[in-house]
């Protein structure tokens, strides 16, 4: 007779789960045995830290659209999952977390690792259950999978280690066996005709339409492009929507926000209507002024409609289908001057970025390395970034197409996510080439996980931006509050040697002339590769237009900041000089901006 752990794993197999990320422990021995007996049907990927397992489950869901699953033992094993699970929660990814607990009759007796993980997970999970016995497992395992997928969030099952080994000999008289179907039922969600008509009137009446595309638009690239062309509307992209249009598409102005482009900021300042497609981009100061523009929003979640902007029409449905329904109602705009103006501005922006990317000065500038790395990303490659200045560098200096996949820790913006994300991409499709841009701060946090990539023999190329600083934090200290940089310096780690010590390949770049030959060699070898680039730690993370309050704070903090002379020299260079001055005549942005700009 099957025990509770057998029932759990069999249920996951029926729900088409093929990969589980986790770390063994005595609190989940029963589940591990069930996995061992079914290793031809379901793959267990052992990680070095449970936080990575949760990040991998979240990223796996992003890359595949399927349920991501992570497994951890009792007590600290379970609590280690939390950061990665919050990543899934905030980015609305379907993830199932399975944790063990101590013997069922010793819970709440102060025994070892006696942590009530159902209470701990109460905020992060949309479904959260403690499994009482094997017959209970039949019901809740299926419901947990269904809940995560239907509500796009985290489900959690906590199972005492002795319960895992219990069989289903007894059950209550009302709990009939096999009364739960182990499959997911999809439905078609489309907006009302009246709301589609209202949206069309708004967009047809407007003279200057801007589009904001997020992750929800990624599956609707062709439809998005058709609508944008029809409306002569430039498209700004939230970071998770980076592949909603190709970065070199003439209809896009690139990213939005502090790590975005000046043209994206300008179209939002100048438009009289905005169409938001699958985005909850959180920084409302970058949206149009509500009194200056009307809004239309497309989102599959009605709770997200009007979350950032007071839209006049809300279209609840998947982006692809909704755009198809909207298109016949729209008139083709003959006046394309707004789009053409944005295209001219984008050409100027690209020239500025090229100036930074071709700067041969010493110390080495990160933009040059990132651009050269990005040129080598395959047309079908998967790219991930960590959180920090490396995110800005990736957003601005690596062009992706619609056949690429791209992912970051979005609304959570967690450091140490980049490497687990890359490993999850390999688990999702081991044949696709994988690329990662990570800072030395984030990479140092989960460095041991590189050995997981080596064990899996992933086709992974990692560019580590080594500036010896938590560089985004340092610039935030200066720009947001006017405080001198403090406690952001990092002790050095030779990541190339560390990679080699774990069985991978390591390369080092420290000067402009080393970029091309080193990358050529690094990209010619198989398996996981680390390329560490030692770059200028005094190169600022510059908004597309420096707001007055940021510029004022920056100047106040500069004198008491270590290396201020090198910082001043960098800021005086073109185009940083122009970016610093560009926003000083504009309306100030809110001073409430915090942490990494974001992203969904």
N, C-alpha and C positions, 0 to 999 in steps of 0.2 A: 504493500500500500504506500502511496506517495505521502511524504510529509509536507509540512507547510513550506519549506524552502523549495522542494520540488514543484509544488503548485505555483509558487511565485515565478520561478524561472520558466516553467511551461507556459504560464500566462503571458510573460513577456515575449516569448517566442511566437505565440499566437498573435500578438500585437505587432509582429514584424520587427521587433527589436533585435538587432544583430551585433551590437557592440555595447559593452558596459565598461566604464572607466572607474577604477578604484584601487584600493590598497587593502590587502588581507589583514585580518585581526581576529582575536579570539571571540569577539562579540558577533562575528558573522561567519563562523566556521561552517555552520549548516548551509548557508547560502553559497559559500565557496565550494562545498562538496557538490551541491546541485549543479553549479557551473562546471565543475570538473567533469561530471558525468555527461554533460551536454556540450562540451567544447567544440564538437563538430557542427553545432547548430547556432551557437552564440559565442562571441569572442569576448574574452576578458582582457582588457589592457591595463596592466599594472603600472601605476604611476609612482612617483617618489614623494608626493605630498597630496593629501586629499583636496586641498584647495585647487590644485591643478585638475583633479578629476572632475570637479564641479564646473570649472571653466571649460574643460573639454566637452562636457555634456551640453553646456550652453552653446558653444561654438558648433558642435556637431549638429544641433538642431538648426542653427543658422545656415550651415552649408547644405543640409539635406532636406530640410523641411519636416523631418521625422522626429520622433521622440528621442531626446537625449537622456541617458541613464547613468547615474553615478552611485557608487556603493562605498560605504565607510563603516568602520567598527564603532563600538559604543564610545561614549564620553568624548575625548579629544578628537577622535576620528570624525565623529559627526560634526562637532563644532568647527572643525577645519573646513568643512564644506561651505560654510555660510557665505563667504565673499563671492565665490563663483555662482552660488544660487541666487544671490541678489543681482548679479549680472544678468541671469536669465529672467528674473522677475522684472527688472527695469526695462529690459529690451523685449519683453513679452515672448519669451521662448519656452516651448513645451519641454519640461525636464522632470524626470522622476528621480528623487533621491531616496535611497534605501539605507537605513542605518540599523545597527544592532543595539541592544541594551543588555543589561545584566539579567540574571535569572528572574523570571516573572514574579516569583514570590520573595525576592529580595529588593525589589524596586522601592525607593523611598525609605531605605533602612541605613543610609550612609555607607553602603558597601562601595567597593572600588569602582570607579568610573560611573557612579550612580548619577547620571545626568538625564533629566527628563527631556529628551530631544523633541518630543512633540510640543512641549511648551516653548523650547528654544526656537523652533521653526515656525511658531505660530504666525509671526509677521511676514515671513518670506513665502509661505506656502498658501496656495488657494485651496488645496485639499491636504489634510494632515491627519493621519490615523495611526493609532497604536493597535497592532494586530494581536488579537486575543488567542486565536488558535488556528488550526489548519482549515477548518470549514469557514472561518471568518476570512481567511486569506483568499479563498475563492472569489469572494465578493469584492473585497477592498482593493485587491491587486488590479482587477479589471477597471474598477471605478477610478482608481488613481491614474491609470493610463488615459482613460476617457476624459477625465477632468483636466489634466495637463494639456491635452491636445485641443479640447473644445474651448477652454478658457485661456489658453496661451499663457501658461504660468507654471509654477513649481508645484508638484505634488510630492508628498513625503509619506513613506511608510516606515514605522519603527517596529522592529521585531525582536523580542527577547531571544537570547541565544538558545534557550531550551525550547521555546515555542517553535523555533525553526525546525527542530527535530521531531515535533509532535505529528502524529498522523491524524486523519480525519475520521476516527472511529465513532466519535459522538458528535451530534449537532442538534441544535434546537429543532423542534418540530416545524417551525415556520421557515427554516432555512433549507429549502430543497436544493439538492445538488444540481449543478449545471443550469441554473436559471439565469445566468448572466452571459450574454454574447460577447465574445472577445474580438470585436471589430469596431472600427470607427465609422460613424455615419456622417457623410459630408452633405452639405446643403448649398443651394444657390442663393446668394443674398444680393439683391439689386435695389437701387433707390426707387422711390416713388416717381411716377411720371411728372407729377406736379412740381417736385423738387428739382428734377432734371430741367424742366422748362424754366423754373426760376433761375437756376444756375446759368442757363444759356442766355437769358435776358441780361443778366449782370455782365457776362463776358462779351456779349455782342455789343452792349452799349458802351463799354469801356474803350478808351483810345489807347491806353498803355497797360497791357496785361503782362504781369510777371508770374512765373511759375516757380514754386518751391517743391522739389521732389525729394522724397526720403526713401527709406528702405522698402516701404510698401509699393513703390513704383518700379522696383527692380524687375519684377516679372512682367512688366508692361512697357518695355522699352519702345517697341514699334508704335504702340498706341500713343504713348507720351510724345514721341517725336512728331507724329501726325498732328496732334492737337496743338503743340507749340508752333509748328509751321503754319497751321491754319490761322492761328491767332496772332502770328508774328510776335510771339512772346518769348523773350529770353528765359532760360531755365537755370535757376540757382539750385545747387544740390547740397542737402545736408550730408554729412560725411558717410553715413551708412547707405546713402543713395548714390554713392560715387559712380557705380556702374549702371545707373538708371539711364544715362546717356554717356557715350564715349567722351572722355575728357577733351578730345580734340574736335568734338562735334561743333559746328559753327552756331548751333542753337543754344549752347550752354555757356554760362559765365563762370562755371566751376563752383567751388565750395562757398559756403556762407559762414559768417561768424568770425571770431577772432583769428581762426586759422584759414579763413576763406580768402576771397579775392575782393579787390575794390569794386570791380564792375557788379558783382553780386550785391554788395552793399548799396551801390548806386541805383540799381533797378528797383530795389525795395523802397528806397527813398523817393523815387520819382513815379512809380506806377499809380494808376487809379483803380486797379483791380488786381487781386492776387488769387491764383489757383494753387491750393495746397494739395499735393498728391502723396498720400501715404507717409506723412511726416508729422512727428511731434517735436520737432526741433525746439529745444527748451528756452533759448535765449530770446525773449520777446522783444528786446531792444533792437534786434536786427530785422524785425518784421516792419511792414509799412505802418505809418501812423494810422490808427483806426479812423480818424476823422478825414483822412486823405484818400482812403481806398476802401472799396468793398471787397468782400471775400467769399470764395467758394472753396469748400474742403471736401476731399474724398478720403474716406477711411473705413476700414472694415469694422472698426469698433466705434459704436455711436458715443461711447463715453469720451472719446478723444476729439470728437467734433467740437470746434470752438474752444479747445483747451488753451491755445496760445493767442488766437486772434478772433475777434467777434464777427464770425462769418455770417453772411446773409443767407447762404444756401449750404446745407449739409447733405452730402451724398453718401449714404451708408452702403458700402459694398466693396468688393475687391477692385483694385485699380484698373485692371485690364478690362473687365466686363463693363465697369462704369464708364470708362473713357470711350468705349465702343458705343455705348448708349447715348453719350453726350455729343459725340462728333456730328451726327446728322442734324442736330439742332443748332449748330454753330455756323456763323457766317465767316467766310474768308475775308480777312482784313487786307484792304488794298494799301493802306498806309503802313509801311513797314519801317518807318523812320526810328521808332523806339528800339526795335531789334537791331537795326543797322548801327544806331548809336552805341548800343551795348557791345556789338561786335568790334567796333572801332576801339572802344575802351579795353576790350579783352585782348586785342592785338598789342596794345600798349602795355598791358599788364604782363603779357607773355615776354615781351622784350625786357621788361624789368627783371622777371624771373631768370631769363637767360643770362643777363648781366651777372646775377648772383651765382648762377651755375657754372659760369666760365671764369670766375675769379680765381686767378692763380696765386694769389698772395698767401703768405704764411703768417700765422698758423693756418692749416688747411681749413677751408670752409665746408661745412656739412652739406650744403646745397649741391656742391659739385659731385660729391660721392653718391648722394641719394639719386641724383639725376642719372648718373652713369649706371648705377645699380638698376634703376627703374627701366632703363632702355633694354635691359636684358630679360625682363619679365616676359615669359612666353604668352602668346595670344590667348591660350586657354589656362594660364596659370592662376593660382590662388595667392593673394597677397593679404597679409595681416600686419597690423601695427600694434604697438603697445600704447600706453598712455603717457603723454609728456610732450616735450618738444619734437620728439620723433614723429608724433602724430601730425603735427603741422608740416614737417618736412615731407612726409609721405603724401599728405593731401595736396600740397602745392607743387611738388617736384616729381611725382610719378604719375604718368598718364596711363589710364587703364581703358580698355574697350568693354563693350557690353558682353563679350564672351568670358571675360575675367570674373572671378569672384573676389570680393573684398570684405573684410570684417575687422571690427575693433570692439572693445568693450564700450558700448555706446553710452547710455544714460548713466551707468555707474562710473565709467571712465576710470577703471581700476588699473593701477600698475600691476606688473607681473602676469598680465593676461596674454601677452603676445606669443610666448613660446607654447603654452598650452593650446592656444587657438591654432597655431601652426600644426601641432601634433594631431589635433582633432581633424584638421583638413586632410591629413594623411590617412587617418582612420576612415574618413568618409570616402575618399577616392585615392588609393595609394599610387595610382598611375599619373595623376596630375602633378606637375611641378609646383612646389610650394616656396613662397618667399616671405620673409619677415623683416621688418625694420623695427628695431628695439633700442631703447636707450640703455646706457650702462647701469642706471638705477634699477629699472624694471628687470633687466636680464639677470642682474646679481641676485634678485629676490628668489628666482626659481631656476638658478643655473643648473642644479642637479637634474632637472627634467630633460636637459639635453641628452643625457644618457638614455632616456626613453626613446627619443628620436633615433639615436644610434641603434638601439636594440631593434627598432622597427624598420631600420634601413630606409628612412624616408628620403625622397629627393628634395631636400630642404636646404635653402640658402638663407642664412641669417646675416643681416647687416647690423652690427652693433655700433651705435653712435656713442663714442667714448669722449665726453667732454669733462669728465671728472666732476660733474655737477648734477644736482636735481634742477635742471636748467629752467624748466617751465615754472617751477615753484619760486626759483630765484627771481625771475622776471615778474611774476605775480606779486611777490613781496614789494617790489619797487613800484610797479604800475598801479596796482589796485589800492594800496594803502600809503605809498610814499615811504616805505620802510627800507633801510639798507638790507642787502642780501645777508642772510644769517643761517648758518648750520646746513647749508645746501651742498657743501663740498663732500666728495666721495673718496674713500680710500681706493687706490688703484687695484684692479684685478687684470691679469693677463688672460683675457677670454680665449685667445687663440691657443695658448698652452693648455688651458682648461679643457677646451674642445678636444685637443689631441689626447689628453689624459683620459678622456672618456671614450676614446675610440673613434672620434670624428676627425675632421680636418680643420685647421686653423690658419688664417691669413691675417696680415697686418698692413694697413695703409696709414701713412703719416704725412705724405706730401702729395701735391697735385699730380706730379709726373708718375706717381706710383699707381694712380687710380686704374687706368686702363689695363696695364700688364698684370696687375694683381687680380683684378676682377676676371680677366681672361683666363688666368690659371685656376682661380677658385671655381669658376663655372664649368671648367673642363673635367672636374673630378666628380665621382658618384658619391651618393650618400650625404649625410648631414654635414654642412660646412658653416663655420663661423668666420665672418670677415669683420674684424674690428678696425674701425676708422678713428684715429685720434684727431679730433677737430677742435677748433677754437672755442674755448669755454666762455669767451666774452662776446660771442655773436648773439645779439638779442633776438628774442621771439617777438616779432613785430606784427601788430594788427594791420590789416589792410589800410586803415586810416587811423592814425593815432588820435584818439579823442583828447580834447583839451584837458580833462581831469587826469587822464593817464599821463599825458606829457608833463603836466605840472608835478604830479607825484614822482614821476621818473627823475626829473631834474632835482627835486628835493632830496631824493634818496641817493643820488649818484655820488655826491662828494664823500659820503661815509661808507661807500661800498668798495670792497677790495677789488683791485684791478680797474678802478674807474677810468684811468687814462686809456686803457685798451678798449674799454666799452665806448668811451667818447670817440675814439678813433674809428671804431666800426660804425657808429651811428652817423658819422660825418661822411661816410662813403655813399655813393649813389648805388642803388636806389633807396637804401635805408633812410637817407636824408629826406628824400621826397615823401616816403611813407610816413615819416615822423611828422612832417609838416602838413600832409594832405588833409587831415581831419580837423585842423585847428580852426577852420572857418565854418565847420559843420556843427550841427546841434550836438551837444555832449551826450554820450551814451550814459546809461544808468550807472551809478557807482556800485550797484549791488551785484555786478558780475562776480561769480565765484568759480574757481576751479576750471577744469577742462571744458572747453566749449563743446558743446555738444552735439548731440550727435544723431539721435534716431531719425 
